[in-house]
């Protein structure tokens, strides 16, 4: 990415009411298609060794009663994980 202001990855961890919210923003100029509502497949050629990260995070979020969402707007990809906090 030529523009240094776009070479950013931001991570924000907050709590709201009874939830932990983890948000990651990353600038991306690829043609990432999120319109299917499914997690995207890896772009790597060797799919036997790549493409497990998002699936693993989604599995863990669901296991603990949370959720993972992925969205893209104006070339910014946003990953958000919401987990319930235990009382």
NORBELNOR-V907712 format. One record per run of one state. SS is the DSSP state (h for helix, s for strand, l for the rest). FROM is the first residue (numbers start at 1). LEN is the number of residues. Records with the same first field share a line. If there is no record, write none. Layout:
SS = FROM-LEN  FROM-LEN
//
This chain:
l = 1-3  7-2  17-2  28-25  64-3  74-2  85-3
h = 4-3  53-11
s = 9-8  19-9  67-7  76-9
//
